[in-house]
Amino acid sequence: MTKADQARLGLAVFLVGSVVLAAAPASAEVSLSKIASFEHQVTGVAVAKDGRIFVNFPRWSEDAPVSVAELRDGKPIAYPDGEWNGWRNAKKDEVDPTNHFVCVQSVVIDAQDRLWVVDAAAPAMGAVVKGGPKLVGIDLKTNKVLKTIPFDSSTVMQASYLNDVRISPDGKTAFLTDSGAEGALVVVDLDRGSAQRVLSGHPSTMPNKSVTVTYDGKPLRRPDGRGVEFSADGIALSGDGKTLYWQAIKGKTLYSLPTDALTGWATASFVPEMLSDGTLGSKLVTVGENGPADGLLISKKDGRMYVTSPQDNAVKVRDLSGANAGLTTLIQDPQLRWPDTFSEGPDGTIYVTTSHIQDSADYKPGAPTALPTELWAIKPGEGDATSSRGSGSAR
């Protein structure tokens, strides 16, 4: 069996985490399989064209021993090497944050076969480590870092938390969300290594005060009473690269913009007004309501948008081809405990991490700092009959 075959089968564990074999199909149309279990809190996942699987572990409630890993030969291997994964919070004054992963939030693979790593550099979602926020590109053919794009304080502020990223089909532009105290989008010219912060503090990127994120039928709150307050988080890009979508977790509305409204700022003809809130706001589209959602993905195979619904232990889908198509539930299962981030495999399989945010020490006193989490695979079928297993219905 080749490495790629093994990766696709999910014969992987993180540290002493154990693999659980494929669960019984949720229905004849949609199947849910657990690919791997981890001892640490996972968020991002990226699946390459050859089936290689990459995951990341942010430093939220613990100083995770690995930030980015490839699931290889049944074992997680620090990627691209141990040196890049050598940061430790306890050694903050000894390790250079510019060339080490400080607090990685997401990983995404582009059409050029590059893995892009978003380093929010804000352990525990606290203060940003100076010199740490960056976007790192790794060549999957050579497994070498080919580009590091640092972000200065005008792009990533002290209360920022870079969250997710999408890369244009031509590999020239990256679009990121900032889910920190002042939500925003960040647009990056990958060739020049320059970035622009847009819609900073705009209603489309900020939490909706009328929304309360709940779990198990109750408002999800920290011990001090604060609720979930994440700003712009989930992000998706249409297959042709012409439309960008995003929303806040503490929100319900999905927004979009034509990408040509966000690019071109590195050209001689650019004027600052092109990226003003007023100009961009006039082009903003309210797509519909998702309710509180975390991860977004537009499938290359079927063109639909996949939406995680943490409150419902569910993954939903939105047909973008028709107006006001709304959401349908693809699968609902109590094992999908805070479905977080998506990636699509070469055969159309949808991979999703479950980060168990509601079970973390941030929200549940006495919870272990090393939080067990999982990676799942969803195989949509023709017709996509809505699936609900066990007690996975909304509560």
C-alpha positions as a printed NumPy array, in Angstrom:
array([[  0.   ,   0.   ,   0.   ],
       [  1.349,   3.427,  -0.933],
       [  1.679,   6.351,   1.437],
       [ -1.118,   8.124,  -0.345],
       [ -3.393,   5.095,   0.063],
       [ -2.619,   4.971,   3.756],
       [ -3.317,   8.676,   4.146],
       [ -6.657,   8.313,   2.435],
       [ -7.565,   5.439,   4.707],
       [ -6.672,   7.63 ,   7.66 ],
       [ -4.265,   5.223,   9.33 ],
       [ -2.96 ,   7.986,  11.508],
       [ -2.684,   9.019,  15.111],
       [ -1.265,  12.073,  16.794],
       [  1.187,  11.192,  19.56 ],
       [ -0.731,   8.401,  21.346],
       [ -4.068,   9.152,  19.735],
       [ -5.622,   6.085,  18.153],
       [ -7.272,   5.53 ,  14.802],
       [-10.869,   4.481,  14.779],
       [-12.004,   2.526,  11.747],
       [-14.825,   3.737,   9.554],
       [-18.1  ,   4.092,  11.383],
       [-21.233,   2.61 ,   9.924],
       [-22.726,   4.796,   7.21 ],
       [-25.099,   7.412,   8.549],
       [-27.443,   6.617,   5.692],
       [-27.423,   5.054,   2.262],
       [-26.645,   8.48 ,   0.865],
       [-24.163,  10.045,   3.3  ],
       [-21.448,   8.25 ,   5.266],
       [-19.413,   9.491,   8.219],
       [-16.044,   7.931,   9.061],
       [-13.603,   8.794,  11.805],
       [-10.172,   9.113,  10.241],
       [ -8.068,   9.879,  13.306],
       [ -8.265,  10.764,  16.979],
       [ -5.853,  13.245,  18.523],
       [ -4.782,  13.99 ,  22.072],
       [ -4.574,  17.686,  21.3  ],
       [ -6.976,  20.303,  20.003],
       [ -7.021,  20.272,  16.218],
       [ -8.495,  22.967,  13.998],
       [ -7.254,  22.938,  10.395],
       [ -7.024,  20.175,   7.801],
       [ -5.745,  20.161,   4.226],
       [ -5.79 ,  17.265,   1.763],
       [ -3.451,  17.29 ,  -1.228],
       [ -4.121,  16.029,  -4.755],
       [ -2.233,  12.816,  -3.963],
       [ -4.212,  12.195,  -0.776],
       [ -1.613,  13.426,   1.725],
       [ -3.321,  14.835,   4.818],
       [ -2.052,  17.765,   6.888],
       [ -3.473,  19.052,  10.172],
       [ -2.624,  21.78 ,  12.651],
       [ -2.879,  22.268,  16.397],
       [ -3.223,  25.832,  17.769],
       [ -1.876,  26.782,  21.148],
       [ -5.152,  27.666,  22.834],
       [ -5.373,  25.985,  26.235],
       [ -2.015,  24.21 ,  26.094],
       [  1.482,  24.553,  24.674],
       [  0.917,  21.939,  21.962],
       [  4.055,  19.933,  21.117],
       [  3.469,  20.159,  17.344],
       [  1.863,  22.959,  15.316],
       [  1.679,  21.475,  11.798],
       [  1.804,  17.756,  11.048],
       [  1.486,  15.427,   8.1  ],
       [ -0.297,  12.136,   8.692],
       [  2.298,   9.813,   7.182],
       [  2.632,   6.029,   7.382],
       [  0.121,   5.973,  10.189],
       [  1.981,   8.536,  12.274],
       [  1.928,  12.323,  12.557],
       [  5.201,  13.898,  11.497],
       [  6.093,  17.497,  12.297],
       [  5.913,  19.374,   9.015],
       [  7.901,  20.617,   7.201],
       [ 10.398,  19.721,   9.918],
       [ 10.988,  19.752,  13.634],
       [ 12.741,  23.109,  13.574],
       [  9.723,  25.002,  12.261],
       [  7.694,  23.253,  14.973],
       [ 10.241,  24.073,  17.674],
       [  8.398,  26.987,  19.303],
       [  7.341,  26.603,  22.909],
       [  5.48 ,  29.224,  24.897],
       [  7.811,  28.63 ,  27.818],
       [ 10.804,  29.456,  25.592],
       [  9.293,  32.568,  24.039],
       [ 12.402,  34.649,  24.739],
       [ 14.701,  32.026,  23.229],
       [ 12.971,  31.188,  19.94 ],
       [ 12.658,  33.444,  16.906],
       [  8.937,  33.86 ,  16.081],
       [  9.644,  34.868,  12.477],
       [ 10.779,  31.383,  11.435],
       [  8.888,  29.164,  13.874],
       [  5.181,  28.334,  14.103],
       [  3.839,  30.188,  17.153],
       [  0.067,  29.553,  17.072],
       [ -1.138,  28.022,  13.818],
       [ -4.848,  28.296,  13.115],
       [ -5.28 ,  26.842,   9.63 ],
       [ -3.638,  25.058,   6.71 ],
       [ -4.794,  25.182,   3.076],
       [ -3.424,  23.745,  -0.183],
       [ -3.621,  25.774,  -3.397],
       [ -3.822,  24.759,  -7.059],
       [ -0.039,  25.1  ,  -7.341],
       [  0.46 ,  22.289,  -4.823],
       [  1.64 ,  24.583,  -2.055],
       [  0.609,  24.274,   1.582],
       [ -0.162,  27.644,   3.141],
       [  0.063,  27.911,   6.928],
       [ -1.728,  30.716,   8.782],
       [  0.169,  31.604,  11.951],
       [ -2.01 ,  33.864,  14.091],
       [  0.891,  34.008,  16.59 ],
       [ -1.502,  34.66 ,  19.485],
       [ -1.291,  31.76 ,  21.96 ],
       [ -4.474,  31.342,  24.012],
       [ -6.   ,  33.919,  21.609],
       [ -4.224,  36.52 ,  23.706],
       [ -1.612,  39.11 ,  22.797],
       [  0.014,  38.733,  19.406],
       [  3.682,  37.77 ,  19.659],
       [  5.702,  40.506,  17.96 ],
       [  7.14 ,  39.293,  14.681],
       [  5.031,  36.144,  14.762],
       [  1.953,  36.751,  12.519],
       [  2.695,  35.35 ,   9.082],
       [  1.589,  33.304,   6.118],
       [  4.015,  30.5  ,   5.285],
       [  4.069,  28.723,   1.931],
       [  5.538,  25.228,   1.656],
       [  6.27 ,  23.39 ,  -1.601],
       [  4.695,  19.941,  -1.273],
       [  7.052,  18.527,  -3.899],
       [ 10.216,  19.456,  -2.016],
       [  8.716,  19.811,   1.488],
       [ 10.618,  23.068,   1.852],
       [  9.404,  26.506,   2.915],
       [  9.387,  28.625,  -0.231],
       [  7.927,  31.854,   1.107],
       [  7.213,  33.556,   4.41 ],
       [  5.015,  36.651,   4.371],
       [  5.131,  38.546,   7.682],
       [  2.306,  40.869,   8.74 ],
       [  3.027,  44.192,  10.402],
       [  0.921,  45.943,  13.028],
       [ -1.098,  47.818,  10.409],
       [ -2.368,  44.502,   9.078],
       [ -2.469,  42.377,  12.231],
       [ -3.261,  44.395,  15.315],
       [ -2.577,  43.492,  18.926],
       [ -6.102,  42.141,  19.394],
       [ -6.138,  40.324,  16.038],
       [ -6.471,  36.606,  15.507],
       [ -5.873,  35.483,  11.922],
       [ -8.206,  32.597,  11.27 ],
       [ -8.639,  31.015,   7.864],
       [ -7.37 ,  31.529,   4.312],
       [ -8.275,  30.874,   0.689],
       [ -5.941,  31.155,  -2.299],
       [ -6.986,  32.378,  -5.757],
       [ -6.867,  29.762,  -8.54 ],
       [ -3.878,  31.486, -10.142],
       [ -1.969,  31.372,  -6.861],
       [ -1.397,  35.119,  -6.786],
       [ -3.744,  36.274,  -3.999],
       [ -4.599,  35.082,  -0.512],
       [ -7.746,  36.101,   1.356],
       [ -7.787,  35.755,   5.168],
       [-10.259,  36.415,   7.953],
       [ -9.403,  38.117,  11.24 ],
       [-11.688,  36.8  ,  13.971],
       [-10.197,  38.996,  16.695],
       [-11.753,  41.866,  18.619],
       [-11.928,  43.973,  15.45 ],
       [-12.951,  41.681,  12.642],
       [-11.569,  42.201,   9.149],
       [-10.473,  40.646,   5.898],
       [ -6.81 ,  40.604,   4.913],
       [ -5.865,  40.494,   1.238],
       [ -2.331,  39.395,   0.354],
       [ -0.42 ,  39.813,  -2.902],
       [  1.579,  36.585,  -2.747],
       [  4.099,  37.595,  -5.415],
       [  5.003,  40.885,  -3.735],
       [  4.462,  39.683,  -0.19 ],
       [  2.353,  42.733,   0.659],
       [ -0.986,  42.861,   2.453],
       [ -4.007,  45.112,   2.935],
       [ -6.493,  45.044,   5.806],
       [-10.058,  45.806,   4.66 ],
       [-13.539,  46.073,   6.205],
       [-11.88 ,  46.384,   9.609],
       [-14.636,  46.719,  12.209],
       [-17.286,  46.673,   9.479],
       [-20.645,  45.08 ,  10.445],
       [-20.028,  42.278,   7.92 ],
       [-16.862,  41.174,   9.725],
       [-17.957,  41.836,  13.316],
       [-20.008,  39.711,  15.752],
       [-23.77 ,  40.181,  15.66 ],
       [-24.863,  41.357,  19.113],
       [-28.306,  39.819,  18.655],
       [-26.829,  36.318,  18.251],
       [-26.008,  34.023,  21.174],
       [-24.043,  30.884,  20.396],
       [-25.541,  27.979,  22.316],
       [-24.642,  24.39 ,  23.009],
       [-26.621,  21.618,  24.66 ],
       [-29.548,  24.022,  24.799],
       [-27.739,  26.692,  26.816],
       [-25.703,  29.79 ,  25.975],
       [-22.054,  28.796,  25.615],
       [-20.148,  30.942,  28.082],
       [-16.754,  31.165,  29.708],
       [-16.557,  30.863,  33.511],
       [-16.506,  34.676,  33.769],
       [-19.784,  34.921,  31.852],
       [-18.453,  35.956,  28.45 ],
       [-20.018,  34.209,  25.49 ],
       [-18.576,  33.243,  22.124],
       [-17.431,  36.466,  20.483],
       [-15.5  ,  35.408,  17.376],
       [-15.623,  37.828,  14.444],
       [-15.075,  36.98 ,  10.745],
       [-14.049,  33.341,  10.722],
       [-15.254,  30.99 ,   8.003],
       [-14.183,  31.905,   4.462],
       [-14.78 ,  30.35 ,   1.049],
       [-13.841,  31.117,  -2.538],
       [-15.858,  30.21 ,  -5.612],
       [-14.265,  27.738,  -8.009],
       [-13.584,  30.428, -10.588],
       [-12.038,  32.631,  -7.918],
       [-14.432,  35.493,  -8.662],
       [-16.483,  35.533,  -5.442],
       [-15.318,  35.544,  -1.824],
       [-17.655,  34.51 ,   1.017],
       [-17.274,  34.89 ,   4.787],
       [-19.14 ,  35.205,   8.073],
       [-18.626,  35.593,  11.808],
       [-19.162,  32.667,  14.187],
       [-21.165,  34.953,  16.473],
       [-23.338,  35.835,  13.563],
       [-25.895,  34.379,  11.228],
       [-25.358,  36.131,   7.919],
       [-23.198,  34.977,   5.016],
       [-21.653,  37.81 ,   3.006],
       [-19.833,  37.949,  -0.309],
       [-17.81 ,  40.304,  -2.474],
       [-16.487,  40.034,  -6.022],
       [-12.765,  39.422,  -5.668],
       [-11.919,  42.018,  -8.286],
       [-13.09 ,  44.603,  -5.738],
       [-10.329,  43.419,  -3.402],
       [ -7.425,  43.056,  -5.818],
       [ -5.447,  45.453,  -7.945],
       [ -4.313,  47.582,  -5.011],
       [ -0.657,  46.902,  -5.813],
       [ -0.973,  48.507,  -9.264],
       [ -0.073,  52.044, -10.253],
       [ -3.714,  52.87 , -10.943],
       [ -4.838,  52.039,  -7.404],
       [ -6.278,  54.757,  -5.186],
       [ -7.053,  54.135,  -1.474],
       [-10.747,  54.872,  -1.959],
       [-11.046,  51.608,  -3.897],
       [-10.744,  49.688,  -0.611],
       [-12.733,  52.05 ,   1.581],
       [-15.653,  50.665,   3.561],
       [-17.994,  52.802,   1.505],
       [-16.752,  51.491,  -1.828],
       [-16.591,  47.873,  -0.733],
       [-19.867,  48.157,   1.15 ],
       [-21.648,  49.184,  -2.027],
       [-20.52 ,  45.917,  -3.63 ],
       [-21.267,  43.731,  -0.621],
       [-23.876,  41.018,  -1.094],
       [-25.929,  39.462,   1.695],
       [-26.114,  35.871,   0.526],
       [-28.362,  34.425,   3.214],
       [-28.5  ,  33.235,   6.805],
       [-26.45 ,  30.28 ,   8.012],
       [-26.861,  30.838,  11.738],
       [-23.678,  30.576,  13.825],
       [-21.147,  28.783,  11.642],
       [-17.43 ,  28.087,  11.733],
       [-15.944,  26.438,   8.633],
       [-16.986,  27.113,   5.033],
       [-15.969,  25.261,   1.874],
       [-17.103,  25.388,  -1.747],
       [-16.702,  21.952,  -3.271],
       [-14.703,  21.655,  -6.478],
       [-16.754,  18.585,  -7.314],
       [-20.328,  19.818,  -6.942],
       [-20.02 ,  23.603,  -6.466],
       [-22.07 ,  23.642,  -3.274],
       [-21.06 ,  25.417,  -0.091],
       [-20.488,  23.215,   2.943],
       [-21.156,  24.911,   6.29 ],
       [-20.323,  23.658,   9.776],
       [-23.07 ,  24.189,  12.345],
       [-21.472,  23.745,  15.782],
       [-24.718,  24.335,  17.69 ],
       [-26.359,  21.412,  15.887],
       [-23.469,  18.91 ,  15.671],
       [-24.064,  19.2  ,  11.957],
       [-22.712,  19.878,   8.507],
       [-25.077,  21.712,   6.193],
       [-24.985,  22.601,   2.511],
       [-26.045,  25.636,   0.533],
       [-26.784,  25.521,  -3.181],
       [-25.173,  28.671,  -4.57 ],
       [-26.66 ,  28.243,  -8.02 ],
       [-30.09 ,  29.611,  -7.113],
       [-31.295,  32.657,  -5.233],
       [-32.489,  32.116,  -1.662],
       [-31.831,  28.386,  -1.871],
       [-31.241,  28.245,   1.881],
       [-29.533,  25.525,   3.882],
       [-30.173,  21.815,   4.084],
       [-28.66 ,  19.481,   6.64 ],
       [-26.238,  17.031,   5.078],
       [-25.418,  15.127,   8.256],
       [-26.123,  15.563,  11.967],
       [-24.352,  13.428,  14.503],
       [-23.476,  13.851,  18.214],
       [-19.912,  12.821,  17.379],
       [-19.488,  16.011,  15.34 ],
       [-18.711,  18.027,  18.441],
       [-17.951,  21.501,  17.17 ],
       [-17.26 ,  20.723,  13.511],
       [-14.574,  23.242,  12.694],
       [-12.682,  23.244,   9.391],
       [-13.131,  21.559,   5.993],
       [-10.951,  20.236,   3.225],
       [-11.906,  18.322,   0.1  ],
       [-10.084,  15.189,  -1.005],
       [ -9.225,  14.37 ,  -4.614],
       [-12.232,  12.027,  -4.871],
       [-14.699,  14.589,  -3.497],
       [-14.643,  13.275,   0.077],
       [-15.213,  16.114,   2.548],
       [-12.881,  16.105,   5.55 ],
       [-13.821,  18.01 ,   8.696],
       [-12.137,  18.457,  12.065],
       [-14.028,  18.536,  15.35 ],
       [-12.27 ,  20.94 ,  17.715],
       [-14.554,  20.47 ,  20.765],
       [-14.369,  24.166,  21.613],
       [-17.289,  23.831,  24.031],
       [-15.361,  21.107,  25.905],
       [-12.175,  23.135,  26.263],
       [-10.841,  24.654,  29.448],
       [-11.865,  28.071,  28.111],
       [-15.532,  27.125,  28.523],
       [-15.56 ,  24.136,  30.853],
       [-13.729,  24.495,  34.163],
       [-11.686,  21.426,  34.976],
       [-11.397,  20.303,  31.358],
       [ -8.043,  18.802,  30.367],
       [ -5.634,  21.211,  28.722],
       [ -4.719,  18.479,  26.241],
       [ -8.139,  18.2  ,  24.629],
       [ -8.975,  15.068,  22.612],
       [-10.308,  15.862,  19.132],
       [-10.946,  14.108,  15.821],
       [-10.722,  14.198,  12.037],
       [-13.707,  12.898,  10.069],
       [-14.522,  12.083,   6.468],
       [-17.958,  12.655,   4.95 ],
       [-18.866,  11.013,   1.67 ],
       [-21.828,  12.821,   0.147],
       [-24.026,  10.724,  -2.095],
       [-26.333,  11.523,  -4.952],
       [-29.403,  13.217,  -3.56 ],
       [-27.73 ,  13.756,  -0.205],
       [-30.547,  12.481,   1.955],
       [-30.451,  14.349,   5.234],
       [-28.892,  12.171,   7.876],
       [-29.357,  12.248,  11.631],
       [-27.772,   9.6  ,  13.815],
       [-28.466,   8.703,  17.415],
       [-29.194,  11.749,  19.549],
       [-27.603,  14.13 ,  17.07 ],
       [-30.698,  16.206,  16.517],
       [-30.655,  19.825,  17.624],
       [-31.246,  20.251,  21.299]])
